[in-house]
Amino acid sequence: MSYDQLLHTGSLQSIGRRSALALLAMLFCSPIVHAENGVSDDEIVLGQTCALTGPLAELGQASSNAAKTYFEYINQQGGINGRKIRLITLDDGYNADKGVANTQTLVEKEKVFALFNVLGTPTNIAILPYIAKEGVPSIAPFTGSQVTRAPLNRMVFNVRAGYDVEIDKIIEQLGVRGIEKIAVAYQNNAFGKEGLADVETALAKRKLKVQAAASIENDASDVVASAKKLASVEPHAVIMITAGKPSVEFIKAYNNIAIGMQFFTLSVMGTQTSIDALGKDGVGLVVSQVAPYPYSATSGVVREYQQVMKKMGVKNWSFTSMEGFLNAKVAVEGLKRAGRNLTRERFVGAMESMGKLDFDGYLINFSHANHDGSQYVDLTQIARNGQFLR
């Protein structure tokens, strides 16, 4: 309908020409704003599927609780650009099929803005095609898998160092000690098989090879046979690409065959439940860590972690909790930089233009060509009292 037609209708005849023009400008010239999923005037909704039950429940609970604690702390300070963060967490019990179903629920039913801290290599690998199709960012997936890193996936922003970086650090330390006869115990899933390949690659760079390798089922039903296979070659160290029950049961089984083996495990093994379950068998176990030592305030980011946890009433500190806290800090930084007019595309752009961030020694670096935020790895050892030593 033209202006002249509208001007002769009863609705416009009673008002002046100037008012009519202003009304028409609002009707026809104002842009139509489409709200982004998970973003309202006062809230940003993130979604997480992780193990709150099952073999990796302690990892899922600790990382999720720490992230939620930090988000609530930020909310109490006024939120991000006037919006508060809400994290919806669904339990998948470390089951990839359930993790995929939860992801679909979060995206299609809960309409989350982005995924956050999805736990587990199998689940993160399985959802990659789906999040690419839906255009949903995945912030800080809880996996060190190379599949989420290469080739670069524009929707995925890894915070923790990759398993290959952890493994290289372990083998570097073994080299310093002159240990070259190395065996590998690996979980019979995507996580374990990729880790075995990473060990082979790291050793090949040093003109070495794996002396023997044995797989372990998720239920640890075959640990005795696996331990016997590795013990038969009399290695000087065993690298374990395992998590939860398989780690504990394998070490106990091996120690029943041969005493005095030096075991090295990745960060996913370092839960207090696993250490307590090992008891005396855990003494001397070396665990790589992808987050700073949380028990001693030797850096600004650890002091901040401790202060926030104390303020929010959280008493259980751990490496996994520290990692969840760091993941949440990175997510908050990206959301802040994306601005008030928050969209997924603006968020991805903000993350890619973030550059180098220094959380007092814990470095984050994102760019258009790099979505691997941190290369931080440290080695810890289990003491006789069951605590981690640096």
Secondary structure as UniProt FT lines:
FT   HELIX           3..7
FT   HELIX           10..13
FT   HELIX           17..29
FT   TURN            37..38
FT   STRAND          43..50
FT   TURN            55..56
FT   HELIX           57..76
FT   TURN            77..78
FT   TURN            81..82
FT   STRAND          83..91
FT   TURN            93..94
FT   HELIX           96..104
FT   HELIX           105..109
FT   STRAND          114..116
FT   HELIX           121..134
FT   STRAND          138..139
FT   HELIX           146..148
FT   TURN            154..155
FT   STRAND          156..158
FT   HELIX           163..176
FT   TURN            177..178
FT   STRAND          182..187
FT   HELIX           190..205
FT   TURN            206..207
FT   STRAND          212..216
FT   TURN            218..219
FT   TURN            221..222
FT   HELIX           223..231
FT   TURN            232..233
FT   STRAND          237..241
FT   HELIX           245..257
FT   STRAND          263..265
FT   HELIX           267..269
FT   HELIX           272..278
FT   HELIX           279..282
FT   TURN            283..284
FT   STRAND          286..289
FT   TURN            294..295
FT   HELIX           300..311
FT   TURN            312..313
FT   HELIX           319..338
FT   HELIX           344..352
FT   STRAND          355..359
FT   TURN            360..361
FT   STRAND          362..367
FT   TURN            368..369
FT   STRAND          378..382
FT   TURN            384..385
FT   STRAND          388..389
//
